[in-house]
């Protein structure tokens, strides 16, 4: 309106503090089937965003992945965020190793005096531990029992299997007490067994 008009307004500005850098802690080597557990070190009031192999993503301070597989090996990254501000990133390389395979087969039985060979073909890089202390891939047993074999690979991943062995008594020998020493065709012979 022709005069010197002035106006005034107020704006509230909130300054959010950028979160600090996360510090990932936890084991970095796992065997298949174990639970991956990593912590971002985020304070309770700060959020954490994780990413990993094959498009993996998760939001939370602690990353817990049960039953991890070898396909989930790779780089896991995390950054902290709060109030729209993103902090710097931290990352670690996680290795998930395959477990060795082991199949001792079905339970077995044999007559007394017949040794039974238990085990699997030896493979390089594997260690073998039987109940009783043997450290070979196969053992010979001559007594009944439940036998356990544990196989461990170079990544310290192990698998265990068992087999039940039953040793049966040999039948008693048959003794012929009397009877003819020779027979002809179409004749009958009576034998008495004691």
DODREN-961097 format. One record per residue: residue number from 1; x, y, z of N, C-alpha, C in turn. Coordinates in steps of 0.2 Angstrom, whole numbers, plus 5000, padded with zeros to 4 digits. Example, Ala and Ser with C-alpha at 12.3 -4.5 7.8 and 13.67 -1.06 7.14 Angstrom:
<atoms>
   num    n.X    n.Y    n.Z   ca.X   ca.Y   ca.Z    c.X    c.Y    c.Z
     1   5066   4972   5039   5062   4978   5039   5066   4984   5039
     2   5064   4989   5035   5068   4995   5036   5064   5000   5039
</atoms>
This chain:
<atoms>
   num    n.X    n.Y    n.Z   ca.X   ca.Y   ca.Z    c.X    c.Y    c.Z
     1   5004   4994   5000   5000   5000   5000   5004   5006   5000
     2   5008   5007   4997   5012   5014   4996   5016   5015   5002
     3   5015   5012   5008   5019   5013   5013   5025   5008   5014
     4   5029   5009   5019   5034   5004   5020   5031   4999   5025
     5   5030   4993   5022   5027   4988   5026   5032   4983   5027
     6   5032   4980   5033   5037   4975   5034   5033   4969   5037
     7   5035   4963   5036   5032   4957   5039   5038   4953   5043
     8   5035   4949   5047   5040   4945   5051   5037   4938   5051
     9   5041   4933   5051   5039   4926   5052   5045   4922   5056
    10   5043   4917   5059   5048   4913   5063   5048   4906   5060
    11   5054   4903   5060   5055   4896   5057   5059   4893   5063
    12   5057   4887   5064   5061   4883   5069   5065   4878   5065
    13   5071   4878   5066   5076   4874   5063   5079   4869   5068
    14   5078   4862   5066   5081   4857   5070   5087   4854   5067
    15   5092   4854   5070   5098   4852   5068   5099   4845   5071
    16   5099   4840   5066   5101   4833   5068   5108   4831   5068
    17   5110   4828   5073   5117   4826   5073   5118   4819   5069
    18   5123   4820   5064   5125   4814   5060   5127   4808   5065
    19   5125   4802   5064   5127   4797   5068   5135   4795   5067
    20   5138   4793   5072   5145   4791   5071   5146   4784   5067
    21   5152   4782   5066   5153   4776   5062   5151   4770   5066
    22   5148   4765   5063   5147   4759   5067   5154   4755   5067
    23   5154   4750   5072   5159   4746   5073   5157   4739   5073
    24   5157   4735   5067   5154   4728   5067   5159   4723   5071
    25   5155   4720   5075   5159   4714   5079   5155   4708   5078
    26   5159   4702   5079   5156   4696   5079   5160   4691   5075
    27   5159   4685   5075   5163   4680   5071   5162   4681   5064
    28   5167   4680   5060   5167   4681   5053   5168   4674   5049
    29   5169   4669   5052   5169   4662   5049   5164   4658   5052
    30   5160   4654   5048   5154   4650   5050   5154   4644   5046
    31   5151   4639   5049   5150   4633   5045   5142   4633   5043
    32   5140   4629   5038   5133   4629   5036   5129   4627   5041
    33   5123   4630   5042   5118   4628   5047   5119   4632   5054
    34   5125   4635   5055   5126   4639   5061   5122   4646   5060
    35   5122   4650   5066   5118   4656   5066   5123   4662   5065
    36   5123   4666   5060   5127   4672   5059   5125   4677   5064
    37   5129   4680   5068   5128   4685   5073   5133   4690   5072
    38   5130   4696   5070   5135   4702   5070   5131   4708   5073
    39   5135   4712   5076   5133   4718   5080   5136   4724   5077
    40   5131   4730   5076   5134   4736   5073   5137   4741   5078
    41   5135   4739   5085   5138   4744   5090   5133   4750   5091
    42   5127   4750   5087   5123   4756   5087   5120   4757   5094
    43   5120   4763   5097   5117   4765   5103   5109   4764   5102
    44   5106   4763   5108   5099   4761   5108   5094   4766   5104
    45   5096   4773   5103   5092   4777   5100   5094   4779   5093
    46   5098   4775   5090   5101   4775   5083   5099   4769   5079
    47   5096   4770   5073   5095   4764   5069   5101   4762   5065
    48   5101   4755   5063   5106   4752   5059   5103   4749   5053
    49   5106   4750   5047   5104   4747   5041   5109   4743   5038
    50   5107   4736   5037   5112   4731   5035   5111   4729   5027
    51   5116   4728   5024   5115   4725   5017   5121   4719   5016
    52   5119   4715   5012   5124   4709   5011   5123   4706   5004
    53   5126   4700   5004   5126   4696   4997   5119   4695   4995
    54   5118   4694   4988   5112   4692   4985   5106   4697   4987
    55   5107   4703   4988   5102   4708   4989   5099   4708   4996
    56   5103   4705   5001   5101   4704   5008   5100   4711   5011
    57   5095   4712   5015   5094   4719   5019   5091   4717   5025
    58   5092   4722   5030   5090   4721   5037   5090   4727   5040
    59   5086   4729   5045   5086   4735   5049   5086   4733   5056
    60   5091   4735   5060   5091   4733   5067   5099   4733   5069
    61   5100   4734   5075   5107   4735   5078   5111   4728   5078
    62   5107   4723   5079   5111   4716   5079   5108   4712   5073
    63   5112   4709   5069   5110   4705   5063   5111   4698   5065
    64   5105   4694   5065   5105   4687   5067   5102   4683   5061
    65   5106   4679   5058   5103   4675   5052   5104   4667   5054
    66   5099   4664   5056   5100   4657   5058   5100   4652   5052
    67   5104   4647   5053   5104   4642   5047   5107   4645   5041
    68   5113   4648   5042   5116   4651   5036   5119   4646   5031
    69   5119   4648   5025   5122   4643   5020   5128   4646   5016
    70   5132   4642   5013   5138   4644   5010   5136   4649   5005
    71   5130   4650   5002   5128   4655   4997   5128   4662   5000
    72   5128   4662   5007   5127   4668   5010   5134   4671   5012
    73   5139   4668   5010   5146   4671   5011   5146   4678   5007
    74   5150   4682   5009   5151   4689   5006   5152   4694   5011
    75   5152   4700   5008   5153   4707   5012   5146   4709   5014
    76   5146   4710   5021   5141   4713   5025   5142   4720   5027
    77   5138   4725   5025   5139   4732   5027   5134   4735   5031
    78   5135   4740   5035   5130   4743   5039   5132   4750   5040
    79   5127   4754   5040   5127   4761   5042   5122   4763   5047
    80   5123   4768   5051   5118   4771   5056   5115   4777   5053
    81   5108   4777   5055   5105   4783   5053   5100   4785   5059
    82   5099   4792   5059   5094   4795   5064   5092   4802   5061
    83   5085   4803   5062   5083   4809   5060   5084   4811   5053
    84   5085   4807   5048   5086   4808   5041   5094   4809   5040
    85   5098   4808   5045   5105   4809   5044   5108   4802   5043
    86   5112   4801   5038   5116   4795   5037   5123   4795   5040
    87   5125   4790   5043   5132   4790   5046   5136   4786   5041
    88   5143   4786   5042   5147   4782   5038   5146   4775   5038
    89   5149   4771   5034   5148   4764   5033   5154   4760   5036
    90   5152   4754   5039   5157   4749   5040   5156   4742   5037
    91   5160   4738   5035   5159   4732   5032   5164   4727   5034
    92   5162   4720   5033   5166   4715   5035   5165   4709   5030
    93   5170   4705   5029   5169   4699   5024   5167   4693   5028
    94   5162   4690   5027   5160   4684   5031   5160   4678   5026
    95   5163   4673   5029   5165   4666   5025   5160   4661   5028
    96   5156   4657   5024   5152   4652   5027   5155   4646   5023
    97   5158   4641   5026   5160   4635   5023   5155   4629   5024
    98   5156   4625   5018   5152   4619   5018   5154   4614   5023
    99   5149   4610   5026   5151   4604   5030   5153   4598   5026
   100   5157   4594   5028   5159   4588   5025   5153   4584   5025
   101   5152   4579   5020   5147   4574   5020   5149   4568   5023
   102   5144   4564   5026   5146   4558   5029   5139   4553   5029
   103   5140   4547   5027   5135   4542   5028   5138   4536   5029
   104   5137   4533   5035   5140   4527   5037   5136   4521   5035
   105   5130   4522   5032   5125   4517   5030   5121   4514   5035
   106   5117   4509   5034   5113   4506   5039   5116   4502   5044
   107   5113   4500   5049   5116   4496   5055   5117   4489   5051
   108   5122   4486   5054   5124   4479   5051   5125   4474   5057
   109   5126   4468   5054   5127   4462   5059   5132   4457   5055
   110   5135   4453   5059   5139   4448   5056   5140   4443   5062
   111   5143   4437   5059   5144   4431   5064   5151   4433   5068
   112   5151   4430   5073   5157   4430   5078   5163   4428   5074
   113   5169   4431   5074   5175   4430   5071   5175   4433   5064
   114   5170   4436   5062   5170   4440   5055   5171   4447   5056
   115   5177   4450   5055   5178   4457   5056   5173   4461   5051
   116   5171   4467   5054   5167   4471   5050   5171   4478   5049
   117   5172   4480   5042   5175   4486   5041   5170   4492   5041
   118   5171   4497   5045   5166   4503   5045   5170   4509   5042
   119   5167   4513   5039   5170   4520   5037   5168   4522   5031
   120   5172   4527   5028   5171   4530   5022   5178   4530   5018
   121   5178   4531   5012   5184   4533   5008   5188   4539   5011
   122   5194   4539   5012   5198   4544   5014   5198   4550   5009
   123   5198   4556   5011   5198   4562   5007   5203   4567   5010
   124   5207   4570   5005   5212   4575   5007   5209   4581   5011
   125   5212   4583   5016   5210   4589   5020   5205   4588   5025
   126   5203   4581   5026   5198   4579   5031   5201   4576   5037
   127   5199   4577   5043   5202   4573   5049   5196   4568   5051
   128   5198   4563   5054   5193   4557   5056   5194   4556   5063
   129   5188   4555   5067   5189   4553   5074   5183   4549   5076
   130   5185   4542   5078   5180   4537   5080   5180   4537   5087
   131   5174   4535   5090   5173   4533   5097   5179   4528   5098
   132   5182   4528   5103   5188   4523   5105   5194   4526   5103
   133   5194   4532   5099   5201   4535   5098   5204   4535   5091
   134   5202   4530   5087   5205   4529   5080   5204   4535   5076
   135   5209   4537   5072   5209   4543   5068   5210   4542   5060
   136   5208   4536   5058   5208   4534   5051   5201   4534   5049
   137   5200   4534   5042   5194   4534   5039   5190   4528   5039
   138   5193   4522   5041   5190   4516   5042   5192   4512   5048
   139   5188   4508   5051   5191   4504   5056   5188   4497   5055
   140   5191   4492   5058   5189   4485   5058   5186   4484   5065
   141   5180   4481   5066   5177   4480   5073   5175   4472   5073
   142   5176   4470   5079   5174   4463   5080   5169   4462   5086
   143   5167   4467   5088   5162   4467   5094   5156   4471   5093
   144   5151   4470   5096   5145   4473   5095   5145   4480   5098
   145   5141   4485   5096   5141   4492   5099   5139   4497   5094
   146   5138   4503   5097   5136   4509   5093   5143   4513   5092
   147   5144   4514   5085   5151   4517   5083   5149   4524   5080
   148   5153   4529   5083   5152   4536   5080   5158   4538   5076
   149   5157   4541   5071   5163   4544   5067   5161   4552   5066
   150   5166   4556   5068   5166   4563   5066   5171   4565   5061
   151   5169   4568   5056   5173   4571   5051   5174   4578   5051
   152   5180   4581   5051   5181   4588   5051   5185   4591   5045
   153   5183   4596   5042   5187   4599   5036   5192   4604   5039
   154   5195   4607   5034   5200   4612   5036   5197   4619   5039
   155   5191   4620   5037   5188   4626   5040   5185   4625   5047
   156   5186   4619   5050   5184   4617   5056   5176   4615   5056
   157   5173   4614   5051   5166   4612   5050   5166   4604   5051
   158   5162   4602   5055   5162   4594   5056   5154   4592   5055
   159   5154   4585   5054   5148   4581   5054   5149   4575   5057
   160   5144   4572   5060   5144   4566   5064   5139   4561   5062
   161   5141   4554   5062   5136   4549   5060   5137   4543   5064
   162   5133   4539   5065   5134   4533   5069   5131   4527   5066
   163   5133   4521   5068   5131   4514   5065   5131   4509   5071
   164   5126   4505   5071   5125   4500   5076   5128   4493   5073
   165   5132   4490   5077   5135   4484   5074   5133   4478   5079
   166   5130   4473   5077   5128   4467   5081   5132   4461   5079
   167   5136   4458   5083   5140   4452   5082   5136   4446   5085
   168   5134   4442   5080   5130   4436   5082   5134   4430   5083
   169   5132   4426   5088   5136   4420   5090   5135   4415   5084
   170   5141   4411   5082   5141   4406   5077   5137   4400   5079
   171   5133   4397   5074   5129   4391   5076   5134   4386   5078
   172   5132   4381   5082   5136   4376   5084   5137   4371   5079
   173   5142   4367   5078   5143   4363   5073   5139   4357   5074
   174   5137   4354   5068   5133   4348   5068   5137   4341   5068
   175   5136   4337   5073   5140   4331   5073   5135   4325   5071
   176   5138   4321   5066   5134   4315   5064   5136   4309   5068
   177   5131   4306   5071   5133   4301   5076   5133   4294   5073
   178   5128   4293   5069   5128   4286   5065   5124   4287   5059
   179   5125   4282   5055   5122   4282   5048   5127   4278   5043
   180   5124   4277   5038   5128   4273   5032   5133   4278   5030
   181   5139   4275   5028   5145   4279   5025   5143   4280   5018
   182   5139   4276   5014   5138   4278   5007   5131   4277   5006
   183   5128   4280   5001   5121   4279   4999   5121   4278   4991
   184   5116   4275   4989   5115   4275   4982   5109   4279   4980
   185   5108   4280   4973   5103   4284   4971   5096   4281   4973
   186   5092   4286   4975   5085   4284   4976   5084   4280   4983
   187   5090   4280   4987   5089   4277   4994   5088   4283   4999
   188   5086   4281   5005   5085   4286   5010   5090   4284   5015
   189   5092   4290   5019   5097   4289   5024   5094   4293   5030
   190   5095   4289   5036   5092   4292   5042   5099   4295   5046
   191   5099   4301   5048   5104   4304   5052   5101   4306   5059
   192   5105   4305   5064   5103   4307   5070   5108   4313   5072
   193   5105   4319   5074   5109   4325   5076   5108   4325   5084
   194   5114   4327   5087   5114   4327   5094   5116   4335   5096
</atoms>
